[in-house]
Amino acid sequence: MADLFWLSDEQWAVIEPFMAKSQPGPERRDDRQIISGIVHVLTSGCR
């Protein structure tokens, strides 16, 4: 159940080139997990 909202490898391959590679600030978390969470919130209707 924990991997229910993960993006497929094909979907991630399309999105990954648009993710920032280096930027100032704190260490980045797993971009794939963050994007999957955003998709989950948008599709589930969370407020």
HUHU-V838151 format. One record per pair of residues at least 12 apart in sequence whose ideal C-beta (glycine too) atoms are under 8 Angstrom apart, sorted by the first residue. I is the first residue (numbers start at 1). J is the second residue. D is the distance in whole Angstrom. If there is no record, write none. Layout:
# HUHU-V838151
((I & J & D) (I & J & D))
This chain:
# HUHU-V838151
((5 & 36 & 5) (5 & 37 & 7) (5 & 39 & 6) (5 & 40 & 4) (6 & 32 & 7) (6 & 33 & 8) (6 & 36 & 5) (7 & 32 & 6) (7 & 35 & 6) (7 & 36 & 6) (7 & 39 & 7) (12 & 32 & 6) (15 & 35 & 6) (16 & 31 & 8) (19 & 31 & 5))
